[in-house]
Amino acid sequence: MAALVLTYFLLARIVLTYFSENHIVTLVWPPSGLALAALLLGGKRFWPGIMTGAFLANWLASGSPVTALAIAAGNTGEALLGWWLLSRHFPFEARLSTLRQYYHLLLWGAVVAPVVAALNGSMVLHFATPAPQSILTNFVTWWLGDALGVILVTPLILVWRHLPSHWRSGFLSASATLALGALAGQIVFLGWFHTWLEPVSHEYWMYLFAVPVAIRLGVNGVSLFLVILMIQALTGEAQGIGIFTFDEPRTRMLNIWLYTASLSVVSMSLAILFAERRQTEHILRIERDKLGDSESRLRQLFENMTTGLALHEVICDANGMVVDYRFLSANPAYESLTGLKAAKIVGRTVREVLPGTEQYWIDEFGKVALSGEPSTYENYSRELGQWYHVRTFCPKIGQFAVIVSNITERKRAEEEIRYLALYDPLTALPNRRLLLDRLKQATMASERHHTFGGLILLDLDRFKTLNDSRGHAAGDTLLAEVARRLNANVRTEDTVARLGGDEFVLIVEGLDSDKATAAGQVEHIVEQLRSALEHPFTLEGIDADFVTTASIGLTLFQGTETPIEELLKQADVALYQAKDSGRNAARFFDPAMQAAIESRVALEKAMRKGLARDEFILHYQSQIDHTGRPIGVEALIRWERPDHGLVLPGEFIHIAEDTGLIIDLGKCVLTKACQQLSRWQSDPRTEALHLSVNVSAKQFHQPDFIDQVKTSLEASAARPDGLILELTESIILDRVEHVIAAMNELSELGVGFSLDDFGTGYSSLSYLKRLPLTQVKIDRTFVRDIPEDLNDVAIVRAILAMAKSLGLYVIAEGVETPAQHDFLLEHGCPAFQGFLFERPQAAPASLFPPSPSKT
């Protein structure tokens, strides 16, 4: 234990002192590999040693015992998680004798387990240090170091517990191989012979040396070779020499990490692969020596196989087409599995033995015999009532062998699993998954036949009381009996399912094509069900017969327009209406709610037609600077809907967002706005104005959005510097790097950006300095109550001060009163937009009235 504490502490101190930036950031953290190896070899009894060593190292590095203890807990948790995953859930062997073992170590020890320490450490550094650091940056750096520590150090300790036997006999050869590899590392990472080798690309030399090390020295040599390489890489990076010297500082360590990690995985994989191959060859050599070429032993193996084996030769016609095949041999297992005796079938053709054999199977087996390509299939024998797994291969051209095994039990298990996946084990009724499929089929059938269907949701009254008072056994008995009665009172084409708990669902198909008639039919079925449930239930353990009632919700459907989940919601709403009415009742889905749904569907259809008919227009609201001079306008969409007049966006934008129509709507707005901008730019009175266009998140994240903007500008001949795209914080926070790249590309064209509704999001402040913004807009919710609301006053003043320090232009939205305008003007707000100046209008000539007088 003391040795583990000391080793952990010394490793940590060496790395933090000589191979880290600011004694915090390090490319590799060997203690993580040491800790995992200690637990894998000695068990969890070593965790106090890991905890102690980590605490001492971190205490000396941070100076704070609390911080050191928190970080040490994360380091210990990482090692324990890796040990637990590898030891308890997978057959892990410390010898790393198979690729599977090594890849399990990489996945659980180097990829998953370090997340614990990285997350813990990054949070501690963020909250415990005087200058909080980026959680994401520290998390990634921490994870990279711990992962590489496991990749390099854990295999080294696991495989070097004993000196390999083949090293004892070839120690000088092994040392020479390692020395050559180390020399290559000096050249690659420490710049030896740099002047001579400068014209030569030597980045991949280490891969060339990794192969002979893997072949000659195995996992022991590779693990030692990789540690030497890592020391050289860290030394070169610390001294600023080697192949990564010319990389940018922020990418140098990552490049070294990727280089070392990939080389480690490739080298270890090769070593283990060659070791497995040598082991396999050794085993095959032993088996071959055991079996030899003795025909008697081959016959013994053939006779004692537990799987059936038979050999055949194909019979071809004059055109080379396979027309039959002949049995050459069959082992006892084949006889037992198929019922065909070798004495009666060998030498005979399949058409003689099994006259009913289909030509299809003769053709399939013929392909195997003539092409040499094996095949595998499963087949059910009606004669034997069994399932067989059959593998066919070609021992030589013109022949094929079949290996037969009985898989009847497996098929039965698969069928049972399938049954459990689709049916409720208590009631044997379809469960939710099968119910959704049946409901989908029912809606499709109703669409084909132009008939209505009914969905009935039934909930037992007083069921919880029964469960609580008489136990779950009585409740289960009642549910099973209810299921039986429901099934007995519906037609065979209808479906009864258990949704969960005491809720049952019935799908009634083939009702009348008239809605009123169909509703009457469903009500009749419901009354039958209620009548069936009114009869007392005899339950084990209850002296008197138990009587229950049900609350029932109903809805009708026709066709597939209404989504399946929506139908279930309708029935659920109706069910709760039945419960609210006093239980033991049945209710149809609320007609008012149905009307609202139908209205929404109608509005969506009308919007699609409106887009096709160009019914959407733009109104414009001016933006005024502090002198009262118009500096720009914001384009706002309106819908000139026939027979409805002018429709404001509040009535249709949310539907456009839900249905995806917002993308086509956004294209329409962008096109018309650019056309209007071009007209204004050709007029000397308005040529300096900018035009702002709102962009939705769905539109902005379209792959062709940048092309949309370019196309609209080019088609309208508008100058890009007059166009401002207004983005919300939700767009920026979703896929930040993608958004910044797209904004930069459009900014290079001259397009400006405005951050709309500023202050209503969560974390845009951290991205402001990275965004190519032209302006920010103070949200109207902060403007509305100034100067009376002191909280809003403080927020507005803070936004103005921050924007000024970042060099951002500010526009206040929703300015409606002179008091609001005076306050904003007094505190340095440069521009305003709102009803105080004008309402959105369609005619551009009326957009710029003189500045309003203040009273």
N, C-alpha and C positions, 0 to 999 in steps of 0.2 A: 504493500500500500504506500509506504514512504517513498519507494523508488518511483511509483507512478506519479505521486505529487511532485517530486523533484524533477522528473523528466518533463512533465507537463509544464511546470513553471519555467524551466530552462528553455524549452522550445519556444514558449510564448515570448519570453524576454528577447531571445535571439532574433525572432522574426520582427517583433515590434521595434527593436533597436536598429537593426541593420537593413531590413527589407520592407519598410513601410513609409508612408507619407504622413508626417505629423504624428507618428506613433499611433495612428488609428487605422488608416486604409492600408490593406496588405493584399497582395495578389494571391497568396496561399496561406492557409492557417493549419499547419501540421498538427497542432493539438487536437483538432477535431478528428483526424484520422487515428491518432494515438488513443483517444478516448473510446472510439467505437471498437477498435481492435481489442482494447483491454476488456470491454464488456463481452465481446464475442468469445474471447478466450477464457475469461474468468468468471463471467456472469455478473449479475447486477450488484454483487457485494462490493464491487470496486467503485460504485458511484460516489461514495464519500471522498475517495481520493481525487476523482475528477473535479468534484465540487471545490475541494480545498485548493488544488493546484490552480484552477481557473480563478478562484477568488483572490489568491495571492498575486497572480499575474496582473489581473485587472485592477486590483487595489494599487499596486505599484505604478500602473500606467495612468489611472484616473485620479488618484489621490483621495477618492471618496469611497469609504467602505460600503455605503448604501448602494452606490452605483455599481461597485465591483460585485456585490452580492447579487444584484439583479441580473447583471450580465452573466455571472457564473451560473445562476439558475438556468438561464437559457442555454448555455453551453452543455450543462449536465442533461437538461431535458432533451436536447438534440441527440446526444449519445444514447440515452435511454430509449427514445422513440425508434432510432435506427436499430438498436439491439432487439427491441420488442417486435418490430415488423419482421426482421430477418429470422429471429429465433422461434417466434411463436406461430407465425402464419406461413412460413415457407421452410422446406427441408434444406436449411442452409448448412454447408460444410465449410469449415475454416480453411481447408486445403485449396479452395478455388480450383477444383479439378475439372470443372465444366464451364462452358460459356454461360449456361443458365445461372450457375452460382454467381459468376462474376457480374452478369447483367442485373441480377437481383441486388447485389451489393451496390452497383451504380444507381439503380432506380431508388431503392429505399434508403440507402445510407448516404448517397451523394446528392440526390435530387430532392427527395421528400423531407428527410430528417433535418437538413440545414435550414429549412424554412422556419423551424421553431426558434433557433438561435438568431437567425437574421431578423425575423419580425420582432422578437424580444429586444435585441440589441439596438435596432434602429429606433424603436420607440423610446428606449432608455436614453439614448444619445439625444433624441429630439427634445425630451422633456427635462432631462437632468443636467444638460450642459448649459453654460451661461449663454452661448449663442446657438440656439436650436438649429439643427441641420436638417436637410431634406430627408424625410423618412424614406422615400422611394430610392434615392441615391444610396443611402446607407444600407437599406435592405438588400439591394442588388449587389453592392460591393461585399457586404458581409456574407451573403449566400455564395457568391463566387469563390471567396477565400475558403470557406468551410467545405464547399463541394470539392475543390481541388485538393484540399488537405486529405479528405477521405479517399479521393481517387489515387493519390500518390502514396500516402503513408499507411493506410489500412492494409492493402495487399502486401506491402513490404513486411510489416510485422507478422501478418498471418502466415506467409510462406517461408519466412526466415527464422522460424523457431528452431529448425535443425538444418545443418549443412547438407545439401543434396548429395546423395551417394555418388552421382556421376561427376560432381565437382571435385571430389576427393582424388579421383583418378586423373582428372584433366584440369588441375588447378591452374597450371601455367597457361594453358590454352584459353581458359575462361578469363583469366586476368588480362591476357593480351586482347581478347575481344572487347572487354570492358574499357581497356585503356584506349583502344582505337575509337570507341564511341565517345569517351571523354574528350579525346583530342578533337573530334569533330564538333563537340559542344563548345570547346574553347574557340574554335574558328567561327562558329555560328553566333555564339552569344557574347564572346569576349574579344572578338576582333583579331585573333591571332592571324598572322600572315595576310592581314587585310590588304596591304599594298599589292602583294602578288596575286591575290585571288579576287581583287575588286571587280574585274570584268565578268567573273563567273557568278552565276546565280546559285547560291548555296543555301537558300532557305529550306530546301527539302532534303538536305544531306542526312538529317537525323532520321528520316524515314528509311533511307537506304541502310543506315546502320541498325535501325530497329529490327529489320527483318533477320539478319544473321544472329543478332542477340536473341531474338525470339526462338529461332530454330535451334541454335547451339546451346543456349543457356536456360531456356524455358522461363517460367514465371519468376523464378528467383532472380535470374539475371536481368530480366526486363524491369522488375520492380526496383532493383538497385540502380540500374541504368537510368531510370526515370527520375529518381531522387537526385542523382548526380546532375542530370540535365536541368532539373528545377533550380538547384543551387547555382548552376552556371547562369541560368536565365535571370534569376533574381539579382545576382552579382552584376551582370551586364547592365540590367535596367537601372540598378542603383548608381552605377558608374557612368551611365549614359553612353554605352558602347554596344556594339553588336548589331544584328540585322534590324532590330526594331527602333534604332536610334532616330531614324528619319520619320517615324510615325508622329502624329500629333500627340501632345502630352495626354490629352483626355482619352485617346484611343489606344495609347501604347500598352498600358497594362491589360486592357481587354484583349488586344491582339495576342499578347504573350500568353494570357490565360487560355484563349481559344486554341492557340498553337499547342501549348503544353497538354491541355485536356484532350484534344483530338489525337495527338501523338500517343498519349498514355492509353487511351481506349483502343486505338488501332494496335499498338504494340502488345498490350496484354491480351487482346482478343486473338492475335496471331499466335502468341505463345501458348495460350490455352488450347487453341485449335490444333496446333501441331502436337501438343501433348496428348490431346484426345485422340488424334490420329495415330500417334505412336502406341497409345494404350489399346486402341481398337485393333491395330495391326498385331500387337502382341497377343491380344486375346484370340484373334483369328488364327494366328500362327499356332497358338496352343491348341485351339479347337481342331485346326487342320491336322496337327500332329496326332491328336487323339483319334480323330476319325480316319485320317490317312485316306487311302484310295480303296479302302476295303468295301467291296460290294455288300458284304453281309451287314456291315454297320449301317450303310445307307438304307438297306432294306429294313433293318431294325427301326431306324428313325422313321421311315415311310410307314411302317406297320403300326407304330405306336403314337403317331401324331393324334392330337385330340381334335384337330380340324380335318375336315374331309379334303382329300386331294385326289384328283383324277387327271389323267393325261389322254389327249385325243389327237388325231390327225385329220385334216380336212380332206374332202374329196371334191375335185373340181371337174367341170365339163371341158369340152374341147376349146371353149372360149376363155378358160381360166376363171370362170365364175364358180364360187363355192356352192355346191348343191346338197352336201351332206357331210357328216363327219363320223369318224369311227373311234370307239373306245379302245385305248391301248392298255390302260391299267387304272386301278382304283384301290385306295387303301381301306382298311376296315372302318375307319371313322366315316368315310364317304358312304359306305354301305349302310351304316347305322343311321346317318342323317337323311339319306334319300330313299332308303328301302330298295335300292338297286344292287343286286349281288354281283360281285366281280366275275364270278364263274359263269354268269349268264349274259354279261354284257361285253366282256373283253372280246375284241375281234368283230363285233357287230356294229352296225351303223345306228345312229340315233333314230332314224326313221323306222328301223326294224324294232328297236327297243321301245321307243315312245312315238307311235305313229302320229299323234296329235301335235307334235312339235311344230311351232310356227316358223315360217321361213325367216321371220325377223331375227330370231335367235341364231339361226344358222348363219345369216349375214353378219351379225354382230361378232360371233365367235370367229368367223372367217376373216374379218378385218384384223383381229388380234393376231391370228396365225400368219397372215400374209404381210402385215405391216410391222409387226413386232411391237406395236404400242399396247400397253396394258390397259385394262378398263376395270371399273368397279361399279357394282350396282347392288340394289336390294330387291328381293323378289319374294312374293307370297305364294306358297304352294297350297292350292285349294285341296288337292288330294290328301296332303299331310296336315293341313291346318297350321302350318308353321311359317315363320318369317326366316329368310336366309340372307346372309351377307356373302356375296360372291365376288372374288377377285380373280381376274383372268390375266395370264401373261404368256409370252411366247418363248419357250425354251430353245426352239430353233424354228426356222422358217418352215411353214407347213404344219406346225403343231401348235397346240395351245393347252395350257393346264388351267384347271379351276381349283381354287381353294374355297371351301364352303364352311361357314360357321353358322350356328343357330343363334338368331338374335330376337327370338320371340319374346323373351322376358324384357329385353330392352325396349322393344316396340310397345309392350304393354305398359311399361313405366312411362314412356313418352306420351301414350294416350291418356294415362292418368294425370300427368302434368298438364296436358292440354285441357283436360276436363276441369282441373282445379283452377286453371287460368281463366276459364270462361263460365264456370258454374259455381254457385254458392254451395259449399259442402253441407250446410245444415239443411237447406230446403230443396236442394237439387234443381233450383231455378237458375236461369241465366243471371250472371252478375252484371255489373255496370258496363264492363267492356263489351260483352256480347249484346247487351241491351242497346248500346249506341249503334252497333252494327245493324241490328234488327230494325231499329228506328230509321236508320239511313235507308235500308232496303224498302221499308214501308213508305217513306216519303217518295222514293223513286217510283214505286208501284202506283201510288195515288196520282202521280203526275202522268204516268202512261195511260191510266184508265180514266182520268178526269173524275175521280171520286174523292171523297173526304176520308180521312182517318181520324181516330181519336186517341189521345194520350191521357191516361188516367193515373194519377198519383194518389196512393192510399196510405194513410198513416193510422196505426191502431191507437185508440184512446185507452188510457189507463195502463198502458204496457209497462211504463216505468214503475208504477205502483206494484204491479205483479212481480217484477224483477226484484224490487227492493224488499218486498214482504215475503215472497216465497222462494227466492233464489233464481239464479240463472238457468238452472235445469228446467224449472217450470216455464220460464220465458222461452227457452229454446223449443220445448214441446209445443207451446202455443204457436210459435212462428211456423213450425213444420206443419201443424194442422191447418193454419190459415192458408199456407201455400197450397196444400192439398185441396181445400175447398175452392180457392180461387181458380185453380186449374180445372176443377170439375165443372165450373160454371162459365167457361168461355169456349169459343169455338177452337177447333184444332189449328186454324190458320192464324189465330191471335197469339200474342206473346205475353206471358206473365214472368216478371223478373223481380229479384230482390235488390233494391238500390242500396240497402245498408240499414242496420238497426231494425226498426219495425216499419220501414217504408217499403212498399211494393209498388211496382209500375206495371201497367197493362197497356199494350199497344193493340188497338182494335183496327183492323183493316177492312177495306171493301165496303165502306158505308155509302150512303146515297150521294149523288152528285149535287143535290140541293142542300145548302148549308143548314137550313132550318130542320129539314128532315133528318139529316145526319146527326144534328144535335139531339133530336128526339130519340134516335136509335142508341146513342151513347147513354143518355139518361136512363133508358130501359135496361141497358146492361148494368149500369151502376146500381139500379134498384135490385136487380137479381143478386148482385154481389153483396149488397147490404143485407138482403134477406138471408143469404147463405151464412153470413157472419153472425146473425142475430141468435142462431141456435146455440145453446150452451156448449162449452167445451169441457170435456172430461180430462183433467190433468192429474198426473200422478202426484200424490202427496197433498192434494187439496180435497177436503171432505165434500164440499158442495161444488156443483158444476160452476165453472167460471163463465161469466158473460162479458163480452166486449163489444164495442162499437168501433166505427172507423170514421175519420174525417177524410173527405175525398176532394181532390182538385182535378178539373177537367179542362182540356183545351182541344181544339180541332186543328187539323193541318191538311193542306192540299198542295202537293208539289214540293219542290226542294228550295223554294225561295227563302223560307225561314230556316235559319241554322238550327241544327239539332239541339245545341246547348240552349238556344233561345226558347225552343219548345219546352224543354225541361223547366226553364225559369218561369214560363207562363203557367205551367201546371203547378209549380211550387207556390206561386203567388195565389192561385186559386185555392190551393190547399190551406194556406194560412187564413184566407178569407173564411173558409169553412170552419177552421178552429176558432177564429174570433167570433163567429156567430153562435158559439156554444157547443161545438163538437157534434159528432153524430150527424153530420150534414155533408152535402155535396154542393160545390160551387163551380160555375164556369169561370174561365179567365175574364177579368174585368174588361168590359167592352170599351171603357174609356182608355184604358191602357193599350188595348188592341188598336184603337183608333190612332193613338199617338205613334205606335209602331208603323202603322200603315202610312201615316202622314210623313214619317221620316223616309220611308222607302220611296214615296211619291216625290219628295223633295230631291232625293238623290237622282232619280230618273230625270226630273226637270232640270237639274244642274248639268247633267250630261248633255241633254238637248240644248240647253242654254250655251254651253261651250261650243257645241257644233254650229249654233246659229249666231254666234258672236253677240250674245246678249249682255256680256259683262263689259262695263266701261270703267274709266278712271275719273275720280274727282281729285282735286288738288287743294292742299292746305298750305298757306305760305308760312315761311320761317323768317322772323324779323330780327335784325340785330339791335344792339342797344341804342342806335341812333334812330330807329324806326324805319330803316331801309330794308327792303326785302332782299334776302341773300339766297333763298332757295325755296323749294316746295317739297312736300311729301305726297307721293302718289297713293291714293286710297281707293280700293276696289268697291264698286257698286254693281248691283244686278238689276237691269231693266227687264223685269219679268213680265211678260204679257199678262194682262188682266190682273196683275198684282201691284203694278207701279214699281217704284224704286225700293229695292230690298237692301238693307244694310248688312254688312258682313257678320254682325253678331248672330244673324239668323241662319247663316249657311257655312261659315268658316269651319266650325267644329265638325260638321258632317263631311266637309271636304278633307279635313285632317284624318277622320276615321276611315274614310273610304279610299284614300289615295288620290282623290281628285285634286288635292292641293298642288300636285306636281304640274298637271296641265293648267291649272288656274295660275300658278306662278309663272309658267312660260308665257301665258297670255298677258299678264301684268308687265313682265319684263319687256316683251315685244312692243306693247303700246306705249310704255314709258319711254323707251328709247326713241320711238317715232316722235313723241311730243318733245323730247329733249332736243332732237335734231331741228325741229321747227323753231324752238326758242333760240337755239344757238345761231340760227340764220338771221335773227332779228337783233339789231344793235341794242334795243331797249332791254332785252332779256338774255343776251348772249353769255353774261357772266354768271347766271343762275345755275345752281346745282339741283339735281332732281334725286330724291331719296326713294328707294323701293324696298319694301319689306320682303325678306326671304325666309321661307319656312325651313325647319330643320330637314324635313324629308326632301325638299327641293335641293338644298345646299349639298346634301350627301349623295345626290345622284352622281354616277360616274361621269356623266357628260355635262355637269353644271357649268364648268368653265367654258366649254364649247358653246353652251346656250348663250352665255353672256357675250362671247366674241361674235357669235352669229347675229344676235340682236343689234349689237353696235355696228357691225359691218353693213347689215341690211338697211339700217336707218341712216347710215353715214353720220351718226352722232359721235362727238368727241368723248373718249372715255373719261376725261378729267371732269366732266360734268355729272357723271353718274356716281351715286353713293348707295351702296347696298347696306341695309339695316339688318343686323344680326342680333339675335337674343343670346343671353348667356347660356341657355340650354344647348344651343348649337355648338358653342365654343367648348363647353365642358365635355361634350361627347366626341371622342376621337380627336383629341387636342392636336396631335402632331399633323394629322391629315388636314385639319381645318387651317392650321397655320401655313402649311405648304400651299394650299389652295388660295388663301388670302394673299400670300406673297406673290404668287403667279399673276393674280389679277391686279395687284398693286403695281407690278411692273408695267402693265398696260396703261396705268393712270387711273384706274377705278378706285374710288375711295370707300371706306368702311365706317359705319356708325354702330356703336354698341347700344342697342335699344333697351328700354326698360332697365337702365343701369341701377344696380343696388338691390334688385329683387332676387338675385341668384344667391349662390353660396360661396364660390371661391374664385370668381373671375379676377380678383385683385392680383392673384399670383401669376396670372397670364397677361396682364395688361402690358407689361413692358416688352413682351414678346410679340404682341399683335400689331400689325401695321394699320392701326386705327386712325381715322381722320377726325372723328368726333365721338362723344358719348352723349346720350340723352338721359336726363334725369326723369325717372318715371313719374307719371302724374299722381301716383298715390302719395308721394312725398310732397308734391306741390300743393295738393288739394287743401291741406289744413294749415299751411303757413300763412301768416306768421304766428297764428294762435298756438299751434301745437309745438311745444318746445323740443320734443323728440325729433319731429320732422325738420325743424329749424337746424338742429345740430347735424342731422344727416346731410341736409342740403349743403350746409357750410363745409362739411368735411369733403363732400364730393367735389365741390368747386375748388377747394384748396388742393386736393390730390390731383385733379385734372390739370390745374395750373402748373404744378410741379412736374408733371409728366408731359407738358406741352400739348395737351389735348383740348380741342375746341368743345364747348359744352352748349347744348340746347336743352332748355327746360320745356317739357311737354305739359299740356293741360293747363296752361295759364288762362284763367277765366275772369279774374278780378284785378282791378288796378292795385289793390293791396299786395297781391301776389307778385305782380310785375314790379312794383316799387321795391319790395324786399329783395327780389332776385337781382334787380338792377343795382341796388345799394351794395350787395355782396359780390359784385363782379361777374355776374352771369352775362355772357356776351350775346346770347341769342335766345329767342322765345318762339313758342308755337302754341296756339290755343284759340278758343272761341272769343277771347278778348279782342283778337285782331280780325279773325274771320272764321267762318265755318267752311268745311270742304265744299268746293264748287266745281262744276264741270267746265265752265268757260275760263280759259287761261287769262283772258284780258281783265277779269275782275279779281284776280288773285292778289293784287298788290295795292290795296287802298292806303291812304296816308295813315301815319301812325296815330292811334287814338289819343284823344285828349284825356288828361287825368283829372278827375274831379274828386 
